[in-house]
Amino acid sequence: MTTDIIFDLGGVLLDLNMTGVGEACNRLGINPELFFVKAENTSPLGEDGRGASTVCQGISASQAITAYQVGMMTSDEFLKLVLSHCAKGITREDVIEAWNACLGTIPKERLDMIKELRRKGYGTHLLSNTNDLHWEEIKHRCFSEPGYTCRDLFDHVFVSHELHLAKPDPAIYHHAVSMIGAPAGQCLFIDDAEVNVEAAKREGLQGAWLDINRKDHLRDILSPYLRQQEI
């Protein structure tokens, strides 16, 4: 039995736009790999380059971004660090624009599916590895229309930078299930990163991996619940 559905954000609800990232980073005078590719050796944005974070389709990034994703670095600290590696004349606003370049939109039909699930009695929740700058932009861009705010769509919102935890750490799933108040086995978690889905399943949740290359895969995953009568 499923009573609650937990959605990842980027790649599941939010479309990601990677086409402009390289150009945006070039304008800053930095290598896009500083933002979006795991460093093989020493990273200019981290001490040893061994850290990894889920940023834009799960592509790894530097240790500093890992810290930013779990709220161990403020936006001011992060921007100051990035600016120290940028070309002369680059502003804080330029860095924010480049950092947000990967963010697309959420098609309204996906939000309407969530509203339909809620009408049928399912609990709906958001669980995302994100950071303060991305989250504020996403809320403004995607969750500000009346009837489509986070309050309208989700019973709980779990974001890594506020919890100081990130997927696939087991603790983040334990926290989410505890706050939701339903048995883990009644919670379905949907993510586009298999490692995150498998981690959730190890903690007793149901898991569904979403293939971002399959059109309407989210609807396919949700169709059994959308067809059901109210629970």
Secondary structure, DSSP 8 states (H G I E B T S, - for coil): ---EEEE-SBTTTB-B--TTHHHHHHHHTS-THHHHS--SS--TTSSSS-----BTTTB---HHHHHHHTTSS-HHHHHHHHHTTS-TT--HHHHHHHHGGGB----HHHHHHHHHHHHTT-EEEEEE---HHHHHHHHHHHS-STT-SHHHH-SEEEEHHHHT--TT-HHHHHHHHHHHTS-GGGEEEEES-HHHHHHHHHTT-EEEE--TTSTTHHHHHHHHHHHS---
